[in-house]
Amino acid sequence: MLHFVENVDQIIENIRTMEQYLNSDNAAEKEFARDLVKKGRSMLVYKVNGQNHFAPGRFLGFKKNSMSAHLENEKRESRDTSHTIQSLMGKPFSHDAIEKEFSAYASAFKGNTLKSKRKYWRVRNDENKYLDLGVATVAAEV
């Protein structure tokens, strides 16, 4: 059984896992991640090299999540992670501009995007700036 995340660092760890899947040479991992993004209703927004990326709360909201753990958990139960994410990151937001950005991002993936109003949280780093994995990766290599 998966347990809810307890801090933003655990969410960021799952964001890194999602990015690995999205950029994987493994077709199953890539399809899994893209499908989750396209079906997401509660999305977390972060940057990679200055560009907004989106990942679903239903994956990010569980500790040390993985494709296999997520698929197994989906069969057993469906628990909403929104309350957990909101307790860590504050109230979600939604507006037309971010919805357009999400649509542009998700349109790069084949298949239909869920036709539903989404809510968003902006992921911030320890300095309260928007999380940018590209910048963090460069800083870690220096």
QUIQUIZI-V297960 format. One record per residue. N is the residue number from 1. RES is the residue in one letter. PSI is psi in radians with two decimals (NA if undefined). OMEGA is omega in radians with two decimals (NA if undefined). Layout:
n & res & psi & omega
N & RES & PSI & OMEGA
N & RES & PSI & OMEGA
//
This chain:
n & res & psi & omega
1 & M & 2.39 & 3.11
2 & L & 2.61 & 3.11
3 & H & 2.58 & 3.14
4 & F & 2.61 & 3.06
5 & V & 2.71 & -3.12
6 & E & -0.16 & 3.13
7 & N & 2.94 & -3.08
8 & V & -0.57 & 3.11
9 & D & -0.64 & 3.11
10 & Q & -0.59 & 3.05
11 & I & -0.79 & -3.13
12 & I & -0.67 & 3.07
13 & E & -0.74 & 3.12
14 & N & -0.57 & 3.06
15 & I & -0.76 & 3.11
16 & R & -0.68 & 3.09
17 & T & -0.79 & 3.11
18 & M & -0.76 & 3.13
19 & E & -0.66 & 3.08
20 & Q & -0.76 & 3.13
21 & Y & -0.77 & -3.12
22 & L & -0.50 & -3.11
23 & N & 0.21 & -3.05
24 & S & 2.64 & 2.97
25 & D & -0.23 & 3.12
26 & N & 1.99 & -3.07
27 & A & -0.64 & -3.12
28 & A & -0.74 & 3.11
29 & E & -0.78 & -3.13
30 & K & -0.79 & -3.14
31 & E & -0.72 & 3.10
32 & F & -0.89 & -3.09
33 & A & -0.78 & -3.13
34 & R & -0.69 & 3.13
35 & D & -0.73 & 3.10
36 & L & -0.74 & 3.13
37 & V & -0.83 & -3.08
38 & K & -0.47 & -3.11
39 & K & -0.02 & -3.05
40 & G & 2.48 & 3.05
41 & R & -0.52 & 3.10
42 & S & 1.92 & -2.99
43 & M & 2.49 & 3.02
44 & L & 2.39 & -3.07
45 & V & 2.32 & 3.10
46 & Y & 3.02 & -3.12
47 & K & 2.61 & 2.96
48 & V & 1.99 & -3.09
49 & N & 0.76 & 3.06
50 & G & -0.10 & -3.13
51 & Q & 2.38 & 3.11
52 & N & 2.33 & 3.00
53 & H & 2.78 & -3.06
54 & F & 2.46 & 3.07
55 & A & 2.55 & -3.05
56 & P & 2.41 & 3.10
57 & G & -0.52 & -3.09
58 & R & -0.32 & 3.00
59 & F & -0.76 & -3.04
60 & L & -0.35 & -3.03
61 & G & 0.00 & 3.13
62 & F & 2.42 & -3.12
63 & K & 2.36 & 3.02
64 & K & 0.85 & -3.08
65 & N & 2.68 & 3.11
66 & S & 2.96 & 3.12
67 & M & -0.86 & -3.10
68 & S & -0.73 & 3.13
69 & A & -0.70 & -3.14
70 & H & -0.79 & -3.13
71 & L & -0.69 & 3.11
72 & E & -0.74 & -3.14
73 & N & -0.66 & 3.13
74 & E & -0.60 & 3.13
75 & K & -0.62 & -3.05
76 & R & -0.78 & -3.01
77 & E & 2.76 & 3.06
78 & S & 1.79 & -3.13
79 & R & 2.36 & -3.13
80 & D & 2.21 & -3.13
81 & T & -0.09 & -3.05
82 & S & -0.74 & -3.12
83 & H & -0.72 & 3.13
84 & T & -0.82 & -3.13
85 & I & -0.74 & 3.13
86 & Q & -0.65 & 3.13
87 & S & -0.47 & -3.14
88 & L & -0.54 & -2.96
89 & M & -0.03 & 3.14
90 & G & -3.01 & -3.06
91 & K & 2.40 & 3.10
92 & P & 2.90 & 3.10
93 & F & 2.91 & 3.06
94 & S & 2.39 & 3.01
95 & H & 2.91 & -3.02
96 & D & -0.69 & -3.09
97 & A & -0.80 & -3.13
98 & I & -0.57 & 3.10
99 & E & -0.69 & 3.09
100 & K & -0.71 & 3.10
101 & E & -0.74 & 3.10
102 & F & -0.81 & -3.13
103 & S & -0.74 & 3.11
104 & A & -0.74 & 3.13
105 & Y & -0.87 & -3.07
106 & A & -0.42 & -3.12
107 & S & -0.31 & 3.09
108 & A & -0.27 & -3.13
109 & F & 2.42 & 3.14
110 & K & 2.68 & -3.12
111 & G & 2.97 & -3.10
112 & N & 2.53 & 3.04
113 & T & 2.48 & 3.10
114 & L & 2.25 & 3.13
115 & K & 1.44 & -3.09
116 & S & 2.67 & 3.05
117 & K & 2.31 & -3.13
118 & R & 2.76 & 2.98
119 & K & 2.65 & -3.00
120 & Y & 2.60 & 2.95
121 & W & 2.41 & 3.07
122 & R & 2.16 & -3.13
123 & V & 2.29 & -3.14
124 & R & 2.68 & 3.12
125 & N & -3.00 & -3.09
126 & D & -0.45 & 3.11
127 & E & 0.20 & -3.14
128 & N & 0.47 & 3.04
129 & K & 2.76 & 3.13
130 & Y & 2.29 & 3.12
131 & L & 2.19 & 3.06
132 & D & 1.87 & -3.10
133 & L & -0.55 & 3.10
134 & G & -0.81 & 3.13
135 & V & -0.74 & 3.14
136 & A & -0.68 & 3.14
137 & T & -0.77 & 3.13
138 & V & -0.78 & 3.14
139 & A & -0.64 & -3.13
140 & A & -0.48 & -3.10
141 & E & -0.35 & -3.07
142 & V & NA & NA
//
